Amino acid sequence: MLLKAQSSSLIPKLKELHRSQDNELIYPQSPKYKSAIYDIDTNYIFGDFKPKTLYLDREYYQEENMLYAVIKVYPYYLGAAFIVIQKDINYEPIHAMEARLIVTFIIATIFISLIAYWLGNLFLSPIRQSITLLDNFIKDTTHELNTPLSTILANAELLKSFHPELEKSNELRRIETATKRLSRIYDDLAYIRLNHKRHTHVEKLNISALLKERLDYFDTVAVAKQISFTHKIDENIYLHIDKEDIIRIIDNLLGNAFKYTMIKGQIDVTLNELYLSIKDNGIGINKDAKKEVLKRFVRDNSSEGGFGLGLSIVADIVKHYNFDIEIQSELNKGTKVSIIWAK
């Protein structure tokens, strides 16, 4: 636009030349630009330069480091229908503008980052406090539960030893059932607290014998809820795994099965060289919630108590050993959870 304004003085000078009666006509020149005139048929008439490439249909165009402006002339003074103006491009203001944009962008980025950091801390502070409170709760709970649970279980065993007639007592059975449930909650909380610091001792274990021991452990719960226990356990199934980890898998799967199976329900346990599966005919899991229930503190059904830790702990252990976990479930018909270690 500056080039076009500077060239506006050229048209009156062409008009003067057009009317001049002098034998010699001096073409008007300017130290600020070069110019040339063309007729209506785009033929070159005169000028102090001749452009290599001509685009008379454009108002402006650029070629290399030169800027060109095309001005239409009417009337056609000296037969000129077009004036082409040429001027070197001044890159200094362009580079200055680029530098300002870069500096502005850097300052804006730093400012936005500081604001984002401040807002992030502001909004995440309650979450961070909640996580700290939760960690402290887990720490205090695991500390407080350990001693009384051990005392109750030990005294229940002593009662059965000194008073065999109490072994079939419903009251003692309820105490054992409730205590074992609390014991599983304690184990889950302790696992979460020590998850990243736990020491694993991987060894070759007879899973068949271990599974039978854990089934005996849950026998009290089965009797209390009148649940039928069926199992198909192949003998001498060995697996390289930490003993506490496999016990935690079995206990959490059995615990969930007992929790969500109604009175007089049925639980089927299968163990072979390929997998361990525990199937119940309980309330089942929503189709959309199968993956969600593997996350910590997520429960598909709130009709029973719990923290939503069991399956998430199983999923963590399964991932650690590169096993697979498969959940088959249908609402009001039951759930089957399989831990697959043979690929």
Secondary structure, DSSP 8 states (H G I E B T S, - for coil): -HHHHHGGGHHHHHHHHHH---SS-----BTTBEEEEE-TT--EEEES---SS--TT-SEEEETTEEEEEEE-SS-GGG--EEEEEEE---HHHHHHHHHHHHHHHHHHHHHHHHHHHHHHHHHHHHHHHHHHHHHHHHHHHHHHHHHHHHHHHHHHHHHHH-GGGTT-HHHHHHHHHHHHHHHHHHHHHHHHTTTT----EEEEEHHHHHHHHHHHTHHHHHHHT-EEEEEE-SS-EEEEEHHHHHHHHHHHHHHHHHTS-TT-EEEEEE-SSEEEEEE-SS---GGGTTGGGSTT--S--SS---S-HHHHHHHHHHHTT-EEEEEEETTTEEEEEEE---
